[in-house]
Amino acid sequence: MSTLLLATRNPAKLAELRRLLDGAEVLGLADVPEFPEAPETGATFAENALAKARDAVAATGLPTIADDSGLTVDALNGMPGVLSARWCGKHGDDVANLELVLGQIADVPDERRGAAFVCAAALVLPSGVEVVEQGQWRGRLVRAPRGTNGFGYDPIFVPDGETRTSAELAAEEKDAQSHRGRAMRALLPHLRALAGA
């Protein structure tokens, strides 16, 4: 398979996606010359993922995978959604984002604390071919963070059928179930086709 670019600077996300795409040479944005990256202004995860992938392909000429993902909370009408990484008003402050969500649903009873992680993964090729796949991981939010694996909202998200939070799961367990894992596995047939081209 040719070299793929994963349009992220998040080392945890890069490691997670490298595990999922085992066997492919996967570069991150830190491995290529810098280029202007447009802000994430899309109304959906798919729009943001496509925009990131298109920018990276235009700048590098490499087949690119980009994803956009976040947490949708039932009691917050699906928010923070596409604003998950900057819910507290500052991009990438995982602790502040998590604490804000917990504060916003503090009075919500346990049986109404449903949530889902959602991921849109976009593959954009230099030829102009574009594919977007989505994955969802349902669960519920606990009242206090638990676990040290993962990032973002993982410490407060308990997947359906589990008693452990996403941050208490081993990497392999998380990859097998997660929204990002589901979206990336849906892209694999397209990547295999690319490898055979």
trRosetta pair geometry for C-beta under 8 A, 3 or more apart (Angstrom, degrees):
i j d omega theta_ij theta_ji phi_ij phi_ji
1 4 7.3 -13 142 -31 116 104
1 23 7.3 87 20 124 126 90
1 24 4.9 -47 86 -116 142 89
1 25 7.4 -177 90 19 91 76
1 191 6.8 16 -136 168 139 94
1 194 6.9 59 -143 99 93 96
1 195 3.9 -53 -93 -103 82 108
2 25 7.9 -81 149 51 32 106
2 62 8.0 -167 136 -151 111 80
2 63 6.3 100 88 16 118 124
2 194 7.1 -89 29 146 103 106
2 195 7.4 -163 3 -105 68 59
3 25 4.6 -50 -111 92 74 115
3 26 7.8 163 -164 -89 66 23
3 27 6.2 28 177 -10 111 111
3 62 6.1 -59 103 -142 97 120
3 63 7.8 155 92 43 53 90
4 21 7.1 -75 54 162 151 158
4 24 5.5 14 10 156 123 128
4 25 6.9 151 23 84 71 59
4 26 5.2 -21 73 -109 101 70
4 27 7.1 -178 90 25 48 73
4 62 6.9 133 -152 160 25 110
4 63 5.5 -54 -116 90 71 97
4 64 7.1 136 -172 -107 73 28
4 65 6.0 19 174 -1 122 104
4 191 7.6 -18 -78 -132 144 116
5 26 7.7 130 -117 -161 15 60
5 27 5.1 -33 -110 71 66 98
5 28 7.7 119 -162 -117 68 13
5 29 7.6 76 -177 -76 105 55
5 31 8.0 -156 -125 71 86 109
5 32 6.5 -2 -124 -28 127 145
5 56 5.5 -161 113 159 136 129
5 57 7.9 178 53 -77 130 57
5 60 5.8 87 -52 84 162 157
5 62 4.2 98 -18 99 116 132
5 63 7.0 162 21 84 80 44
5 64 4.5 -30 72 -106 101 82
5 65 7.3 177 87 27 51 63
6 13 8.0 -169 150 124 128 95
6 14 6.0 145 92 -121 138 79
6 17 5.4 142 -133 101 152 148
6 18 7.8 -107 -9 -60 156 74
6 26 5.3 29 -19 -178 116 107
6 27 6.9 178 21 82 75 42
6 28 5.5 -34 70 -99 95 62
6 29 7.9 -94 92 -28 60 70
6 64 7.5 155 -92 -158 19 69
6 65 5.3 -20 -110 70 68 96
6 66 7.4 139 -167 -88 51 47
7 29 6.1 58 -149 -62 48 106
7 52 4.6 159 117 152 145 106
7 53 5.8 -151 0 -87 144 51
7 55 7.4 107 -140 69 145 95
7 56 4.3 -128 -91 -41 119 151
7 64 5.5 47 -39 -177 108 118
7 65 7.0 -159 9 89 83 42
7 66 3.8 -20 50 -93 124 100
8 13 4.9 -96 165 94 160 127
8 14 5.6 -164 86 -64 117 85
8 17 7.6 127 25 12 142 144
8 28 5.9 -63 74 -144 71 99
8 29 6.3 -159 75 -5 21 107
8 66 7.4 149 -47 -133 80 69
8 67 7.6 -12 -59 41 123 85
9 28 6.7 120 -103 163 37 116
9 29 5.0 -57 -69 59 79 123
9 30 6.1 103 -128 -45 79 94
10 13 3.9 52 92 17 116 114
10 14 6.4 169 87 -17 59 84
10 151 7.4 -170 -178 86 121 163
11 14 5.5 -53 -142 37 33 114
11 15 6.3 35 158 -20 66 104
11 28 7.8 -11 -101 -108 54 175
12 15 5.9 -53 -149 35 30 110
12 16 6.4 31 152 -20 63 107
12 150 7.2 95 177 -161 136 31
12 151 4.5 119 88 -22 164 137
13 16 5.6 -54 -148 36 32 114
13 17 6.2 23 157 -13 67 109
13 67 7.7 -153 -174 59 127 118
13 151 7.6 -80 -48 47 77 139
13 180 7.7 -141 -144 -135 87 161
14 17 6.1 -60 -145 42 28 104
14 18 6.2 32 155 -23 65 107
14 26 7.5 171 -165 127 83 117
14 28 4.6 -23 -115 -82 140 132
15 18 5.7 -52 -145 34 29 112
15 19 6.7 33 154 -21 62 102
16 19 6.0 -56 -160 30 30 111
16 20 6.7 24 148 -16 63 108
16 171 7.3 -146 -109 -156 75 100
16 174 7.6 -68 -132 109 114 120
16 175 6.7 -177 -162 -90 82 93
16 178 7.9 -39 -174 65 131 160
16 180 6.4 45 133 104 131 147
17 20 5.4 -51 -147 37 40 113
17 21 6.1 12 160 4 72 109
17 26 6.7 -160 116 174 99 159
17 65 7.3 -179 -174 102 141 134
17 67 7.7 -176 -87 2 135 133
17 180 7.1 -90 -80 162 85 124
17 184 6.4 -175 -132 -100 83 150
18 21 6.3 -69 -138 55 28 90
18 22 7.5 74 153 -82 58 53
18 26 5.1 -158 -103 60 80 137
19 22 6.3 -2 -170 -60 36 94
19 171 6.5 -168 -81 154 174 119
19 172 7.8 -131 173 -92 139 62
19 175 5.7 -100 110 -92 125 150
20 175 5.8 -167 -78 -154 87 114
20 180 7.5 -130 -43 129 158 93
20 181 5.9 -161 -106 -120 127 69
20 184 4.6 42 146 114 148 152
20 185 7.2 -107 -167 -57 112 72
21 24 4.5 -47 154 37 106 123
21 26 5.6 101 84 -57 133 137
21 184 6.8 -105 -53 -180 90 126
21 188 8.0 -172 -108 -100 75 87
21 191 7.3 -116 -132 -170 109 171
24 191 7.1 -54 -80 178 149 135
27 31 3.9 -124 -163 80 101 141
27 32 6.1 90 140 -39 135 98
27 62 7.3 -28 49 161 126 170
28 31 5.4 104 54 1 60 103
29 32 6.3 -70 -150 43 40 97
29 34 7.9 58 168 -111 96 60
29 37 7.9 1 -140 -70 149 139
29 56 7.4 -101 -96 -112 94 119
32 35 7.8 -25 119 -7 109 105
32 56 8.0 99 67 -156 155 94
32 59 7.7 113 135 117 132 109
32 60 5.2 -22 -168 -105 152 131
32 62 7.4 -125 -92 7 148 140
33 59 7.9 -141 82 160 89 108
33 60 7.8 163 46 -97 82 88
35 55 7.1 172 110 160 120 94
35 56 7.5 147 60 -113 134 49
35 59 3.5 -12 -103 -143 177 150
35 60 7.3 -130 -12 -45 145 81
36 55 7.5 -108 96 -163 65 121
36 59 7.9 -179 42 -87 59 134
37 52 7.2 17 -157 -128 104 77
37 55 5.8 108 -128 134 59 154
38 41 7.5 -76 151 8 102 103
38 51 5.8 -90 75 165 127 117
38 52 7.9 -137 57 -85 88 51
38 55 5.7 -160 8 -76 96 142
40 48 4.5 30 -150 -136 101 118
40 51 7.2 153 -117 74 59 134
40 52 7.4 -6 -91 -56 93 106
40 68 6.7 144 -141 -119 132 131
40 82 7.2 -159 148 173 116 103
41 48 7.9 157 43 -96 31 87
41 51 7.9 82 42 -46 74 179
42 45 7.7 147 103 -83 127 5
42 46 7.5 -136 159 78 148 50
42 47 2.8 174 -153 103 132 112
42 48 4.0 -142 39 -52 127 68
42 50 7.8 111 -85 46 155 92
42 51 6.0 -167 -43 -6 120 132
42 68 7.4 162 60 31 131 176
42 82 6.6 -133 89 -151 80 151
43 47 6.1 53 41 26 60 152
43 82 6.9 -176 -178 8 24 160
44 47 4.7 101 56 3 82 100
44 48 7.2 -151 93 -1 47 86
44 82 6.6 -153 -145 -66 12 134
44 120 7.1 67 142 -26 92 158
45 48 6.0 -61 -153 40 33 109
45 49 6.2 31 154 -20 69 109
45 67 8.0 -5 175 178 105 67
45 68 4.4 -171 -158 94 71 102
45 69 6.3 51 -142 -90 131 36
45 70 6.8 -154 -91 17 112 96
45 81 7.9 -124 -50 -179 93 78
45 82 6.0 -156 -69 -93 61 91
45 118 5.9 -153 -27 122 157 107
45 119 6.8 -164 172 -158 148 22
45 120 3.7 148 120 4 102 115
45 134 7.2 106 85 -119 128 103
46 49 5.8 -56 -143 37 30 110
46 50 6.2 28 159 -17 65 108
46 68 7.6 -130 -46 49 15 116
46 120 4.2 -134 -77 -160 57 157
46 122 7.0 113 -155 -66 63 110
46 132 5.0 62 -143 -179 104 152
46 134 7.0 -55 -70 -73 103 108
47 50 6.0 -59 -148 39 27 109
47 51 6.3 28 156 -21 63 109
48 51 5.8 -55 -146 35 30 112
48 52 6.4 29 157 -17 64 106
48 68 3.7 74 91 -70 118 164
48 82 6.3 156 -24 -147 141 115
48 120 7.4 119 58 64 85 124
49 52 6.0 -57 -152 36 29 110
49 53 6.3 23 155 -15 65 110
49 66 4.9 166 -164 104 66 90
49 67 5.3 -9 -118 -135 116 27
49 68 4.4 -129 -55 3 81 93
49 120 4.5 -144 -3 106 143 99
49 121 6.3 -150 -160 -127 150 16
49 122 3.9 149 133 -7 104 111
49 132 6.5 124 88 -128 128 106
50 53 5.8 -59 -145 40 31 108
50 54 6.1 31 159 -21 67 108
50 66 7.5 -178 -66 68 12 120
50 122 4.6 -178 -79 -120 56 162
50 124 7.0 108 -147 -60 64 124
50 130 6.5 43 -132 -164 106 133
50 132 6.3 -46 -65 -77 103 125
51 54 5.9 -55 -144 36 27 110
51 55 6.5 29 157 -20 62 106
51 66 8.0 -100 70 100 50 155
52 55 6.0 -57 -152 34 28 111
52 56 6.5 22 155 -15 64 110
52 66 3.6 176 95 -171 113 156
52 68 7.1 150 1 -54 134 99
52 122 7.4 138 61 53 89 127
53 56 5.8 -60 -149 39 31 109
53 57 6.3 30 156 -19 68 106
53 64 4.6 166 -151 105 77 111
53 65 6.7 -32 -107 -151 117 14
53 66 3.8 -143 -57 12 81 114
53 122 4.4 -132 -6 104 147 114
53 123 7.0 -170 -149 -140 153 11
53 124 3.9 137 139 8 116 120
53 130 7.6 133 99 -130 135 96
54 57 5.9 -55 -145 36 30 109
54 58 6.3 30 157 -19 64 109
54 124 5.5 -136 -75 -152 55 172
54 130 7.9 -10 -74 -100 95 126
55 58 5.9 -61 -152 37 27 111
55 59 6.3 15 157 -12 64 114
56 59 5.9 -62 -144 42 30 106
56 60 5.8 -15 172 16 69 116
56 62 7.2 -53 146 64 96 94
56 64 4.2 138 94 -126 122 160
56 66 6.6 155 10 -57 135 119
56 124 7.7 130 63 63 92 121
57 60 6.7 -77 -128 54 21 82
57 61 7.0 62 -173 -104 58 15
57 62 6.8 -126 -115 66 58 49
57 63 7.3 12 -107 -121 104 24
57 64 4.9 -128 -59 10 82 123
57 124 4.9 -107 -29 112 143 112
57 125 7.2 107 -127 147 141 10
57 126 5.7 -172 -170 -85 107 58
60 64 7.3 111 56 -66 122 119
61 126 5.5 30 -162 -101 60 134
62 126 7.4 116 37 -50 2 109
63 123 7.0 4 177 -172 99 91
63 124 7.4 179 -156 89 57 46
63 125 5.0 -13 -114 -114 93 69
63 126 6.7 -84 -70 -12 61 82
63 194 6.4 94 -132 -167 167 151
64 123 7.4 166 89 -150 45 47
64 124 5.3 -11 63 59 93 90
65 121 6.2 -4 -170 -176 102 99
65 122 6.9 159 -152 82 52 49
65 123 5.3 -20 -97 -96 78 72
65 184 7.7 57 -177 -119 147 90
65 187 6.8 89 -121 161 124 165
66 121 7.5 170 87 -152 36 54
66 122 5.2 -11 60 58 83 100
66 124 7.5 -1 11 8 103 109
67 119 5.5 -4 -174 -170 123 102
67 120 6.5 165 -153 85 69 48
67 121 4.4 -25 -97 -100 100 71
67 122 7.1 170 -87 15 45 69
67 180 6.3 73 162 -129 166 96
67 183 6.6 116 -126 105 123 144
67 184 7.8 -50 -72 -66 140 90
68 82 6.8 14 156 -132 127 86
68 119 7.4 164 84 -150 38 57
68 120 5.5 -2 55 55 84 96
69 84 7.5 -48 117 50 54 150
69 117 6.5 24 175 177 112 92
69 118 6.3 -175 -147 93 71 49
69 119 3.8 -15 -98 -101 115 78
69 120 7.2 -178 -76 22 64 56
69 179 6.1 141 -145 105 126 126
69 180 6.0 -53 -65 -74 161 94
69 183 7.9 -151 -83 11 115 153
70 80 6.2 -107 172 95 126 90
70 81 5.6 80 97 170 136 21
70 82 6.0 -177 12 -95 152 22
70 83 7.3 96 -152 53 160 34
70 84 3.0 177 -144 -7 108 138
70 85 6.9 -102 -99 -24 105 74
70 117 7.4 -163 107 -147 22 64
70 118 6.4 -12 60 57 63 87
71 80 6.1 47 70 45 88 93
71 81 7.7 -88 81 -58 44 26
71 84 5.1 124 24 -119 77 128
71 101 7.2 1 97 -111 144 160
71 115 6.0 -1 -174 178 97 123
71 116 7.5 159 -154 84 54 38
71 117 5.8 -36 -98 -98 64 65
71 118 7.9 149 -107 16 16 78
71 152 7.4 172 -31 153 114 118
71 153 4.6 13 -53 28 147 164
71 157 7.1 -137 -118 -77 121 131
72 78 4.5 -21 -158 -153 108 63
72 79 7.3 64 -137 6 61 7
72 80 7.8 -129 -98 53 41 45
72 81 5.4 45 -95 -84 85 72
72 115 6.4 165 86 -161 51 70
72 116 5.1 -8 58 60 100 86
72 117 7.8 164 17 -98 75 16
72 118 5.7 34 -9 -8 116 120
73 76 4.1 46 81 27 111 109
73 78 7.2 165 52 -120 47 8
73 79 6.4 -36 43 77 95 54
73 80 7.2 47 4 -3 106 62
73 101 6.5 168 -49 -156 152 112
73 104 8.0 110 93 95 160 122
73 105 6.5 -121 176 -56 142 141
73 113 7.9 -39 -157 -165 97 59
73 114 7.9 139 -161 94 52 52
73 115 4.7 -23 -108 -107 60 104
73 141 6.8 -3 -123 -24 107 140
74 77 8.0 34 179 -71 31 20
74 78 7.6 28 -104 -63 32 51
74 112 7.0 -129 96 177 123 69
74 113 7.6 144 47 -179 108 16
74 114 4.1 35 -4 76 142 95
74 115 6.3 -122 -6 -76 81 48
75 105 5.2 104 82 -119 140 111
75 108 4.6 -14 -128 -115 168 153
75 112 5.8 90 -76 139 113 98
75 113 6.6 -31 -13 -110 130 45
75 114 7.7 132 -25 47 82 68
76 79 4.2 -94 138 60 112 89
76 80 7.1 -4 119 -40 148 51
76 101 7.5 -80 -32 -139 155 84
76 104 6.2 43 -89 130 122 134
76 105 6.8 -83 -44 -65 102 107
78 81 5.4 37 143 -64 85 118
79 83 6.8 -8 -154 49 91 116
79 87 7.8 127 164 -125 95 113
80 83 4.6 -108 178 81 91 87
80 84 4.5 131 97 -88 117 54
80 87 4.0 -58 -118 -94 151 123
80 97 7.3 -60 -8 -164 170 104
80 101 6.8 -85 -22 -84 114 111
81 84 6.6 -154 81 -41 18 88
81 118 7.7 -5 -134 45 65 130
83 86 5.8 -84 -170 68 73 81
83 87 5.4 106 128 -86 94 67
84 87 5.9 -13 -143 -40 27 111
84 97 6.9 72 175 -174 58 140
84 152 7.0 29 152 -159 117 124
84 153 7.1 -79 -165 -20 117 125
85 91 5.7 23 132 -152 100 74
85 92 5.9 5 178 -67 99 51
85 97 7.2 -67 -152 -88 21 158
85 152 7.5 -62 -98 -114 70 111
86 89 6.7 13 170 -155 82 3
86 90 6.5 -150 -143 89 79 17
86 91 4.4 -29 -88 -90 106 62
86 92 7.4 0 -79 -12 73 50
86 97 7.6 -91 -110 -91 5 119
87 97 4.5 97 48 -138 108 91
87 100 5.7 -174 121 79 108 139
87 101 6.7 22 128 -53 159 94
88 93 5.5 -73 57 75 137 119
88 96 3.9 42 -101 130 176 108
88 97 5.0 -114 -18 -77 104 55
88 99 7.7 43 -90 60 130 89
88 100 4.9 -177 -90 -25 86 144
90 93 4.8 42 89 -7 109 127
90 96 6.7 37 50 73 110 151
93 96 4.0 8 126 32 121 117
93 97 6.0 145 88 -23 70 88
94 97 5.8 -60 -146 37 27 112
94 98 6.1 24 160 -17 66 110
94 151 6.1 -99 -108 180 151 80
94 152 5.4 -117 -128 -99 106 32
94 153 7.9 -147 -158 -49 87 46
95 98 5.9 -58 -147 38 27 110
95 99 6.2 24 157 -16 64 110
96 99 5.8 -55 -142 40 30 110
96 100 6.2 34 157 -24 64 106
97 100 5.9 -57 -152 32 27 111
97 101 6.7 24 154 -15 63 105
97 152 7.3 -41 87 -153 139 67
97 153 7.2 -89 117 -67 111 88
98 101 6.0 -56 -152 36 31 109
98 102 6.4 29 153 -16 65 108
98 145 6.5 41 156 -74 144 121
98 152 7.5 146 -64 165 104 42
98 153 5.7 164 -100 -108 91 63
98 155 6.8 26 -145 58 153 106
98 156 6.0 153 -158 -6 106 130
99 102 5.6 -55 -146 39 33 112
99 103 6.2 35 154 -21 65 107
100 103 5.7 -55 -149 37 30 113
100 104 6.3 29 154 -21 64 108
101 104 5.7 -57 -146 36 31 111
101 105 6.5 -2 164 7 66 108
101 141 7.3 -122 140 -143 117 156
101 153 6.9 8 37 -117 161 119
101 156 7.3 167 93 79 123 156
102 105 6.6 -76 -146 51 26 87
102 106 6.5 60 152 -72 63 80
102 141 7.6 -158 -97 162 70 128
102 143 7.0 100 -151 -161 107 46
102 144 7.7 72 -140 -92 146 39
102 156 6.5 -132 -75 -119 105 158
103 106 5.6 -14 -151 -34 33 116
105 108 4.2 -39 -171 16 85 128
105 113 6.3 110 158 -121 138 92
105 141 6.6 73 84 82 153 143
106 143 7.9 78 -130 -140 61 95
108 112 5.2 -117 -180 90 98 103
108 113 5.5 129 115 -81 118 81
109 112 5.3 69 64 20 80 101
109 113 7.4 -131 100 -31 39 92
110 113 5.7 -50 -152 6 36 122
110 140 7.5 57 -178 165 71 140
113 140 4.8 79 97 -171 90 95
113 141 4.6 -114 168 52 111 83
113 142 7.8 117 130 -69 151 23
114 138 7.3 -17 -167 -167 98 95
114 139 7.6 162 -151 99 58 30
114 140 5.5 -52 -99 -100 42 79
115 138 7.7 155 90 -154 41 53
115 139 6.0 -25 70 76 82 73
115 140 6.2 118 20 -127 86 26
115 141 5.1 61 -6 -37 138 98
115 157 6.4 -104 88 -120 129 96
116 136 5.2 -2 177 -171 130 99
116 137 6.2 151 -161 74 74 46
116 138 4.8 -32 -99 -99 97 57
116 139 7.0 133 -98 24 47 66
116 179 7.4 110 166 -79 83 131
117 136 7.2 159 83 -156 54 48
117 137 4.4 -2 53 54 100 106
117 139 7.7 18 -4 21 89 112
117 153 7.5 -179 -89 72 102 118
117 157 6.6 48 -43 -163 109 163
117 166 7.7 63 -30 -76 145 161
117 178 6.8 -36 89 -162 144 80
117 179 4.1 -141 111 -7 97 138
117 180 7.8 -51 140 -22 126 78
118 134 7.0 -13 -171 -169 90 104
118 135 7.4 163 -155 86 46 52
118 136 5.3 -10 -105 -106 74 80
118 137 7.9 -157 -69 24 36 69
118 179 5.7 -147 -120 -156 13 148
119 134 6.8 160 87 -154 53 56
119 135 4.8 -3 57 56 101 94
119 136 7.8 -169 23 -75 68 39
119 178 7.8 52 -11 144 141 89
119 179 4.1 140 -2 135 104 100
119 180 4.6 153 -89 -83 169 56
119 182 7.3 140 53 61 117 88
119 183 4.3 -120 103 -7 109 145
120 132 5.8 -2 -176 -172 102 107
120 133 7.4 162 -154 83 55 37
120 134 5.1 -25 -99 -98 70 82
120 183 6.6 -176 -134 -136 15 146
121 132 7.1 159 81 -152 44 56
121 133 5.3 -15 60 61 95 87
121 134 7.7 173 18 -87 70 32
121 135 7.4 25 -5 1 108 105
121 180 7.3 103 -62 -149 118 64
121 183 3.9 139 -3 144 113 115
121 184 5.6 149 -84 -75 171 57
121 186 7.4 146 53 63 121 100
121 187 5.4 -89 112 -38 129 134
122 130 6.7 -16 -168 -165 102 91
122 131 7.1 157 -154 83 53 49
122 132 4.8 -19 -99 -99 79 83
123 129 7.8 -15 114 115 93 94
123 130 7.2 162 85 -152 57 43
123 131 4.6 -1 53 56 102 98
123 132 7.8 -167 22 -75 64 39
123 187 5.4 137 -36 -151 126 121
123 190 5.6 161 58 113 158 139
123 191 7.0 -140 -116 -67 153 81
124 129 7.4 166 -151 88 43 55
124 130 5.1 -1 -106 -106 79 82
125 128 6.9 -32 79 35 82 25
125 129 4.3 17 35 52 120 96
125 130 7.7 -142 19 -67 73 45
125 194 7.0 -166 -94 -114 129 124
131 187 6.6 136 108 -125 122 85
131 190 4.9 -135 49 -114 170 165
133 183 5.0 152 105 -159 94 69
133 184 7.8 169 80 -63 129 15
133 186 3.6 177 -174 102 149 125
133 187 5.2 -146 19 -56 136 76
134 183 5.8 -38 -157 -105 16 104
134 186 7.7 -13 44 50 32 161
135 178 7.4 66 129 124 137 58
135 179 4.3 150 109 -170 98 55
135 180 6.5 -165 66 -58 138 10
135 181 6.9 -176 173 68 166 49
135 182 2.9 144 -137 82 125 103
135 183 3.5 -115 -4 -40 109 76
135 184 7.6 -37 -19 5 146 59
135 185 7.9 87 -85 36 136 90
135 186 6.7 -173 -63 -1 97 124
136 179 5.6 4 -124 -116 17 102
136 182 7.1 -60 30 74 37 153
137 159 6.0 -56 171 -116 103 108
137 177 6.3 90 -129 143 120 84
137 178 5.4 -43 -62 -151 153 41
137 179 4.1 -107 -5 -47 102 83
137 182 7.0 174 -59 0 88 130
138 159 7.2 92 85 -153 48 68
138 160 5.0 20 97 -21 95 123
139 157 5.3 90 86 180 141 84
139 158 5.2 -178 180 88 119 46
139 159 4.2 -85 -83 -111 125 30
139 160 5.3 -134 -94 -30 58 61
139 162 7.2 -23 -123 44 118 110
139 166 7.7 -162 14 -46 172 104
140 157 7.8 153 78 -151 28 54
140 158 5.5 -20 62 61 77 97
140 160 7.7 93 -13 -77 84 64
141 156 5.1 18 -154 145 87 102
141 157 6.2 -35 -99 -94 66 55
141 158 7.5 159 -104 16 15 82
142 145 8.0 142 83 -88 108 21
142 146 6.7 -8 79 6 152 113
142 156 5.5 -144 52 -157 76 64
142 157 7.9 -133 8 -55 85 10
142 158 5.7 78 -37 -22 105 115
142 165 6.4 -90 14 -81 132 110
143 156 8.0 176 26 -143 4 103
144 156 7.6 -157 110 -107 12 92
145 155 3.5 25 -155 135 95 129
145 156 5.5 -61 -93 -60 64 82
145 165 7.5 77 -160 -130 52 179
145 167 7.3 7 -171 44 89 154
146 155 5.8 159 47 -168 35 82
146 156 7.8 111 19 -88 72 42
146 164 7.6 -129 110 -158 124 63
146 165 4.8 145 71 3 94 132
146 167 6.6 162 96 73 53 110
146 168 5.9 -10 125 -49 98 120
147 150 7.1 33 123 33 120 109
147 154 6.9 -93 93 131 123 98
147 155 5.3 -168 60 -117 85 75
147 164 7.0 87 -67 -180 136 94
147 165 4.8 -149 9 70 133 112
147 166 7.4 -174 82 80 155 43
147 167 3.0 150 100 108 118 89
147 168 3.6 -119 -88 -58 129 67
147 169 7.7 21 -150 7 155 52
148 155 7.8 29 -79 -91 31 112
148 167 6.2 112 7 168 10 108
149 154 7.0 -103 98 144 65 146
149 166 7.8 -124 91 135 95 59
149 167 5.1 161 61 -165 63 53
149 168 6.8 151 31 -82 108 10
149 169 6.4 -119 80 67 141 54
149 170 7.1 -152 -101 -118 171 23
149 171 6.6 -140 -164 -64 130 68
149 174 7.0 -159 131 -31 126 144
150 154 3.2 -168 120 -162 141 177
150 155 7.3 -177 79 -46 114 64
150 166 5.4 61 -57 126 172 95
150 167 4.4 -115 46 -99 117 69
150 169 7.6 53 -36 52 123 90
150 174 6.5 -179 -75 -122 111 161
151 154 6.1 74 47 4 23 125
153 156 5.8 -66 -175 49 77 98
153 157 5.5 72 129 -31 94 116
153 166 7.9 53 105 46 67 135
154 157 5.9 -73 -136 37 29 109
154 165 6.5 108 155 148 63 103
154 166 4.0 -109 -150 92 80 109
154 167 3.9 115 127 -58 103 87
154 174 8.0 -3 -135 -127 126 139
155 165 5.5 47 -159 138 32 154
155 166 7.6 -88 -51 61 22 81
155 167 4.1 -10 -83 9 61 154
156 165 6.5 -9 -68 -134 5 134
157 165 5.9 100 65 -158 47 85
157 166 4.7 7 80 -3 104 118
157 167 7.9 106 45 -12 81 85
158 162 5.5 -155 -177 89 79 99
158 163 6.9 -20 -155 -161 127 19
158 164 6.9 161 -128 92 87 25
158 165 5.4 -69 -78 -97 69 55
158 166 7.5 -148 -92 -26 26 69
159 162 4.5 58 65 14 83 130
159 166 6.4 93 -33 -75 98 86
159 169 8.0 22 7 -47 125 143
159 177 5.9 31 -150 148 169 143
162 169 7.6 -42 -146 -71 151 115
164 168 3.8 -123 -174 87 109 125
164 169 5.9 138 110 -60 128 72
165 168 4.9 96 52 3 72 101
165 169 7.6 -123 100 -14 45 84
166 169 5.8 -44 -157 15 39 117
166 174 6.1 84 -166 -119 83 110
166 178 7.3 84 -144 -99 121 103
169 173 4.2 -126 -176 90 107 120
169 174 4.5 135 101 -58 126 86
169 177 7.7 -87 -163 37 166 129
170 173 4.7 91 56 6 78 105
170 174 7.1 -151 90 -6 38 88
171 174 5.8 -59 -150 38 30 110
171 175 6.2 32 155 -22 67 106
172 175 5.7 -50 -145 34 31 113
172 176 6.5 33 155 -23 62 106
173 176 5.9 -58 -154 32 30 112
173 177 6.7 0 159 3 64 113
174 177 6.4 -79 -150 48 29 94
174 178 5.2 30 168 -42 73 120
174 181 7.4 165 134 -31 59 133
175 178 6.3 -44 -115 19 20 112
175 181 4.7 134 -175 -96 50 131
176 181 6.3 -85 -44 161 3 163
177 181 6.6 78 62 53 26 142
177 182 8.0 -20 164 -44 29 100
178 181 4.3 100 59 6 83 104
178 182 6.8 -145 98 -6 46 84
179 182 5.8 -54 -148 35 28 111
179 183 6.4 24 155 -14 64 107
180 183 5.8 -55 -145 39 32 108
180 184 6.0 28 157 -16 66 110
181 184 5.9 -59 -142 41 26 107
181 185 6.1 27 159 -19 65 107
182 185 5.9 -53 -143 36 27 109
182 186 6.5 29 154 -21 60 106
183 186 5.7 -56 -155 33 31 114
183 187 6.9 29 148 -19 63 104
184 187 5.5 -54 -154 33 39 112
184 188 7.1 61 146 -46 64 87
185 188 5.4 -24 -158 -8 42 121
186 189 7.8 -43 178 18 39 98
187 190 5.4 -63 -169 44 61 114
187 191 5.9 60 137 -25 86 105
188 191 5.4 -56 -144 38 36 112
188 192 6.2 39 157 -22 69 102
189 192 5.6 -50 -146 34 33 112
189 193 6.5 36 153 -20 63 103
190 193 5.6 -50 -151 34 33 114
190 194 6.5 37 148 -21 63 103
191 194 5.4 -50 -150 34 36 115
191 195 6.4 39 150 -22 65 102
192 195 5.5 -50 -149 33 35 114
192 196 6.5 28 153 -14 65 107
193 196 5.9 -61 -150 41 31 107
193 197 6.6 48 148 -43 63 98
194 197 5.5 -40 -154 7 35 120
